[in-house]
């Protein structure tokens, strides 16, 4: 009877813990949906769109034309006008050479570009594919944050504390951006968690691997 009671308490506590994470994830979903439906159409998405297209097309003029054609078709008119207005942005839209001269500043984030390409191949529009890595990273950061806080706080404190952080303007804005910032934050946050809490070298090796990957990308564009 005692063993059965212990086993029952174990499964009961695990079910409660799982329920906490499910409810917490459901609380983060509205932010993810909002970021999906109302992303920031920042200019950086255009170079990342072009780099994803370059994986299938070698012709620079074609990639340039496709990038702005897709953006014009899939981005609201007002936002597209903002992305192509002003002397600098208009020059980027009109000149393949000038636009391509900016790509080396963006190609140094290959992991993010591969994710954009993957989402695009899965059927998402190319502009949305540039923000999906940020949304996914936002959700994963939130789950890791709750797990970390629960190590030091009771669930009744860790749960609202994690939600308040994830609902902050900075975190929500990060989820809406077509940049590698959220993905980079996820990788660094995960590495810190592995190093500090689990005493594992995995996080260190992860950072070293990413550093090497970045250097290879820079060498290939140099």
C-alpha positions as CSV (number, residue, x, y, z in Angstrom):
1,X,0.0,0.0,0.0
2,X,2.8,2.4,0.8
3,X,4.5,1.8,-2.5
4,X,1.2,2.3,-4.3
5,X,0.7,5.6,-2.4
6,X,4.2,6.8,-3.2
7,X,3.7,5.9,-6.9
8,X,0.4,7.7,-6.9
9,X,1.9,10.8,-5.4
10,X,4.7,10.7,-8.0
11,X,2.3,10.5,-10.9
12,X,0.1,13.1,-9.4
13,X,2.9,15.6,-8.9
14,X,4.1,14.9,-12.5
15,X,0.6,15.5,-13.8
16,X,0.4,18.8,-11.9
17,X,3.8,19.9,-13.2
18,X,2.8,19.0,-16.8
19,X,-0.4,20.9,-16.3
20,X,1.5,24.0,-15.1
21,X,3.6,24.0,-18.3
22,X,0.6,23.4,-20.5
23,X,-1.3,26.4,-19.0
24,X,1.8,28.5,-19.1
25,X,2.3,27.7,-22.8
26,X,-1.3,28.5,-23.5
27,X,-0.7,31.9,-21.9
28,X,2.2,32.6,-24.2
29,X,0.2,31.5,-27.3
30,X,-1.7,34.8,-27.7
31,X,1.6,36.7,-27.9
32,X,2.8,34.2,-30.5
33,X,-0.4,34.6,-32.5
34,X,-0.2,38.4,-32.3
35,X,3.4,38.3,-33.5
36,X,2.4,36.1,-36.4
37,X,-0.5,38.3,-37.4
38,X,1.1,41.6,-36.7
39,X,4.9,41.3,-37.3
40,X,7.2,44.3,-37.6
41,X,8.0,44.7,-41.2
42,X,11.5,45.9,-40.5
43,X,13.8,46.4,-43.5
44,X,16.2,43.6,-42.4
45,X,13.6,41.1,-43.6
46,X,14.4,42.0,-47.2
47,X,18.1,40.9,-47.1
48,X,17.2,37.7,-45.2
49,X,14.5,37.0,-47.8
50,X,17.0,37.4,-50.5
51,X,19.5,35.1,-48.8
52,X,16.8,32.4,-48.5
53,X,16.0,32.8,-52.2
54,X,19.7,32.5,-53.1
55,X,19.6,28.9,-51.9
56,X,17.5,28.1,-55.0
57,X,18.5,30.8,-57.4
58,X,22.0,31.8,-58.5
59,X,21.1,34.8,-60.6
60,X,21.4,38.0,-58.6
61,X,19.1,40.0,-60.7
62,X,16.4,37.4,-60.4
63,X,16.8,37.2,-56.6
64,X,16.6,40.9,-56.2
65,X,13.5,41.1,-58.4
66,X,11.8,38.2,-56.6
67,X,12.6,39.6,-53.2
68,X,10.9,42.9,-53.8
69,X,8.1,41.3,-55.8
70,X,7.2,38.9,-53.0
71,X,7.5,41.7,-50.5
72,X,5.1,43.9,-52.5
73,X,2.6,41.1,-52.8
74,X,2.7,39.8,-49.2
75,X,3.3,42.9,-47.2
76,X,0.6,45.5,-46.5
77,X,0.9,48.4,-49.0
78,X,1.6,51.0,-46.3
79,X,4.4,48.9,-44.8
80,X,5.9,48.1,-48.2
81,X,5.9,51.8,-49.0
82,X,7.9,52.4,-45.8
83,X,10.4,49.7,-46.7
84,X,11.1,51.3,-50.1
85,X,10.8,55.0,-49.3
86,X,13.7,57.4,-48.7
87,X,16.9,57.7,-50.7
88,X,18.7,54.7,-49.2
89,X,15.8,52.3,-49.3
90,X,14.7,53.4,-52.8
91,X,18.3,52.8,-54.0
92,X,18.2,49.3,-52.5
93,X,14.9,48.6,-54.3
94,X,16.1,49.9,-57.6
95,X,19.7,48.6,-57.8
96,X,20.7,45.0,-57.6
97,X,24.4,45.8,-57.1
98,X,23.7,48.2,-54.2
99,X,21.3,45.7,-52.6
100,X,23.8,42.8,-52.9
101,X,26.5,45.0,-51.4
102,X,24.6,44.8,-48.1
103,X,24.1,41.1,-48.0
104,X,27.5,40.3,-46.4
105,X,26.3,42.0,-43.3
106,X,23.4,39.5,-43.1
107,X,24.9,36.2,-44.4
108,X,26.9,35.8,-41.1
109,X,23.7,34.4,-39.5
110,X,23.5,31.1,-41.4
111,X,21.4,29.2,-38.8
112,X,18.7,31.8,-38.9
113,X,18.8,31.9,-42.7
114,X,18.4,28.1,-42.8
115,X,15.4,28.3,-40.6
116,X,13.8,31.0,-42.8
117,X,14.5,28.8,-45.8
118,X,12.9,25.8,-44.1
119,X,9.7,27.6,-43.1
120,X,9.5,29.0,-46.6
121,X,9.8,25.5,-48.1
122,X,7.1,24.3,-45.6
123,X,4.6,26.6,-47.3
124,X,4.7,29.8,-45.3
125,X,5.1,33.1,-47.1
126,X,8.6,34.4,-47.3
127,X,8.0,37.5,-45.2
128,X,6.4,35.4,-42.5
129,X,9.2,32.9,-42.7
130,X,11.6,35.6,-41.5
131,X,9.6,36.2,-38.3
132,X,8.7,32.5,-37.4
133,X,12.2,31.8,-36.0
134,X,11.6,34.7,-33.6
135,X,8.2,33.5,-32.5
136,X,9.5,29.9,-32.0
137,X,12.4,31.3,-30.0
138,X,10.1,33.4,-27.9
139,X,8.1,30.4,-26.9
140,X,11.2,28.3,-26.1
141,X,12.8,31.1,-24.1
142,X,9.5,31.3,-22.1
143,X,9.5,27.6,-21.2
144,X,13.2,27.6,-20.2
145,X,12.6,30.7,-18.1
146,X,9.8,29.0,-16.2
147,X,11.8,25.9,-15.6
148,X,14.8,28.0,-14.3
149,X,12.7,30.1,-12.0
150,X,10.9,27.0,-10.6
151,X,14.3,25.8,-9.3
152,X,14.5,28.7,-6.9
153,X,10.8,29.8,-6.4
154,X,7.6,28.0,-5.7
155,X,5.3,27.5,-8.7
156,X,2.9,30.2,-7.4
157,X,5.7,32.8,-7.7
158,X,7.6,31.4,-10.7
159,X,4.6,31.2,-12.9
160,X,3.5,34.9,-12.7
161,X,7.1,36.1,-12.6
162,X,7.9,34.3,-15.9
163,X,4.7,35.5,-17.5
164,X,5.4,39.1,-16.5
165,X,8.8,38.9,-18.1
166,X,7.5,37.3,-21.3
167,X,4.7,39.8,-21.5
168,X,7.1,42.7,-21.3
169,X,7.3,45.1,-24.2
170,X,10.9,44.1,-24.9
171,X,10.1,40.4,-25.2
172,X,6.9,40.9,-27.3
173,X,8.8,43.2,-29.6
174,X,11.6,40.7,-30.1
175,X,9.0,38.0,-31.1
176,X,7.7,40.3,-33.9
177,X,11.1,41.1,-35.5
178,X,12.5,39.6,-38.7
179,X,16.0,39.4,-37.2
180,X,18.2,36.7,-35.6
181,X,18.1,38.5,-32.3
182,X,15.5,36.2,-30.7
183,X,17.2,33.0,-32.0
184,X,20.6,34.3,-30.7
185,X,19.0,35.0,-27.3
186,X,17.5,31.5,-27.2
187,X,20.9,29.9,-27.9
188,X,22.8,32.0,-25.3
189,X,20.0,31.6,-22.7
190,X,20.0,27.8,-23.3
191,X,23.7,27.6,-23.0
192,X,23.7,29.6,-19.8
193,X,21.1,27.2,-18.3
194,X,23.1,24.1,-19.3
195,X,26.3,25.5,-17.9
196,X,25.0,27.0,-14.6
197,X,22.2,24.5,-13.7
198,X,23.3,21.2,-15.2
199,X,27.1,21.5,-15.0
200,X,27.3,20.5,-18.6
201,X,29.9,21.4,-21.2
202,X,27.2,21.2,-23.9
203,X,26.4,24.9,-23.7
204,X,30.1,25.8,-24.1
205,X,30.5,23.5,-27.1
206,X,27.3,24.9,-28.6
207,X,28.7,28.5,-28.4
208,X,32.0,27.3,-29.8
209,X,30.3,25.6,-32.7
210,X,28.2,28.7,-33.4
211,X,31.3,30.9,-33.3
212,X,33.1,28.6,-35.8
213,X,30.0,28.6,-38.0
214,X,30.0,32.4,-38.0
215,X,33.7,32.6,-38.9
216,X,33.2,30.2,-41.8
217,X,30.3,32.3,-43.1
218,X,32.4,35.5,-42.9
219,X,35.3,33.8,-44.7
220,X,33.0,32.6,-47.5
221,X,31.7,36.2,-48.0
222,X,35.1,37.8,-47.7
